[in-house]
Amino acid sequence: MARTTTGGNSGRVLSSASRAGALIELLRPVNGLLAAVAVLVGAFVSRSPMFWWPALAGAGSAFAAAGAANALNDRLDIVSDRINRPGRPIPSGRLSRAEATVAACVSGLVSVGLAAVIGAGAVTLAITWLVLTALYSRFLEGVPIAGNVAVALVAATPFLMGGFSQGKCLLAAIPCVLAFFIHLAREIVKDVEDIVGDEAAGLRTFAVRRGAAASFAVVRGTLIVLMALAVLPFAFRVYGWGYAGVLVVIDVVLIWLMVSMKANYENAAVRRSSNALKAVMALGLLSFIVGVL
């Protein structure tokens, strides 16, 4: 009897641990961490020395908003995820849609609450993130380019939250603009990766409508614009030689990506390109930091 009871409790503990792990996976904390770091970088380039407590509140707000966006998107994207990413918490059955809804709502409230520590501008930005991600998840995901633009705007603007935390946003706008183009390129690449599942779900993304070749052409154009704009902060002496040095590395990676993209890309190759663009994002964060030192 005692062994049976213990086994049952152990099973419940394991089930709870598994559910907690699935919840963490749903919120995708690595993406949230990137958003939080972007806030801190936006604060760092805006003021020296930076005000740490408002910056940390802004970073927490961005982290929570990213979790809310991921949970809501997975809640509404289950049809295509069953094909594209069947191992995710909801299609795999480890979490229910209702649990994902609760996680999205709680994360959204935490995001707005932390933004309120900073002020009205930060609250407005946090609410804008939540509204845009809700619109994307419900209406814009299958709209060619418009959905990608919405996601890129949300992903790029944590730098502005960093500016709000320091009471000045002008210098934070520079990384915000550059981040928009790299996120836009990556979102289109991810749509190419998801063509099969998106088509099955009835989503009419640009990749579904026009195919991989046209999508990669848009990605190349976006990256060329990014590379041209990225030179300007150095040319106008906003950022120094450290920024220029990292930018050279970024440009080499981007040129390699543009050359390697082919219409008959296999899914694994597309995923590698997506991961490479995420690495470029991390290098971009580094370039802004060393650029103002």
Secondary structure by P-SEA (a helix, b strand, c coil): caaaaaaaaaaaaaaaaaaaaaaaaaaaaaaaaaaaaaaaaaaaacccccccaaaaaaaaaaaaaaaaaaaaaaaaacccccccccccccccccccaaaaaaaaaaaaaaaaaaaaaccaaaaaaaaaaaaaaaaaacccccccaaaaaaaaaaacaaaaaaaaaacccccaaaaaaaaaaaaaaaaaaaaaaaaaaaaaaccccccccccaaaaaaaaaaaaaaaaaaaacccccccccaaaaaaaaaaaaaaaaaaaaccccccaaaaaaaaaaaaaaaaaaaaaaaaaac
